């Protein structure tokens, strides 16, 4: 029997992408799920697919709203008796240079990707402590590297990593383990939307050095997450080579290591800003629609 059988797992951003893939894999291992998102239709469809209310509790909740996250956490405890595992997965990205990006879009990325992680953990942590559970904060390879036009995303994912590092120190003596996940480009709606909206994003990926240009499948990422959750791992990398960037981070930010990116930035960044201006938005259409 799986070590996850009967465990209660709370996942934000659970309607699509990595969150949904992890939910499917955990359910197959016998876990009970609490899925939060703002995207109502796919959230309801996924819950039905995974067995309905007997096994899955859903909550339309904005991770930026601490009271909403607290209500979702309280509902999880009421329905299933507690929370064993939390996956702080919800995340978005904005596009455009620091000079041109919509300031409200920049702020929204920080609010979702950092404040949202705090709100998720703050709301669920008492229940997780009670069960000596596990918290997984989803960061990114973006915490170790940089790409032009993505300042908010890189800043937020670096912040998420250090939030996880600090939380780990605070709760270790309470029997709670804390992991941090770092992935390269994953074929999620976030990346798909960016590729659809911005030809310069596609070109930037094409010109990235080495493995930084590669996109990994959602299935591969989900498998890595579930393996890490089962092992209560401190670090989860997908693909495995991402872990090397953590150790060479000081070198990655040097001028020689950035030479390829610096070469194409003067050409592609103005084009990216022009495309973003033509769209009239710094976020994907889907992300903006969820605000309404």
C-alpha angles and dihedrals in degrees: 000000000000119000085233095058109125094003118137112231122192113202127182119205086028101151100077145008121009094353092057093043092052090047092054093049094046092049090054086056092054101260123148113229140217109191124188128187142132094236101091104185100052090040091057092044092052092048090053091047091053097052107282129248096340090067107013133052117190130197129188096220135151111225088216089066111076095190090052091051090047090053090051092049092047090049090051091054092045093050102038105018098247147346123266103174134024124197110193094199108143111117143151138185136217127207132218138071121286087256094052111025116113105260091218090054090049090051092047091055091052091046094051099038100041110014088040091056090050092049092048093050095040092054097045104032099089090056092045091050090052089058096036087238141162135265122200117195113197111223124154147226080268087079089066102037141033137227127185117256094026104082096133093050095048093045092048096048092048087050091050091053093053092044087057092047091053094044089053090060093046098052105030092095089054091060095254120132122207126204133188123209123211121188136173120227107322123197093247129136088266092061094035092054092048092051091048094048102039128043088187090060089055090048092047090054090049091054097044113116122258119321093356089085095057125101120211126211122255088235093058091048092048091051091051092049094050092047089051093047091051090052094041086231124194091216132025119190128188116216098017093238089070088077091067090064091062090061096043095042094120090054094045091063095053122106095248092052091047094046096108093049093045089053096059099032097083089056103037103036095064088046090051091050090049092052092048090049091050090052090050092223140075094208131062117272090244093054092048091049091056089061091064 
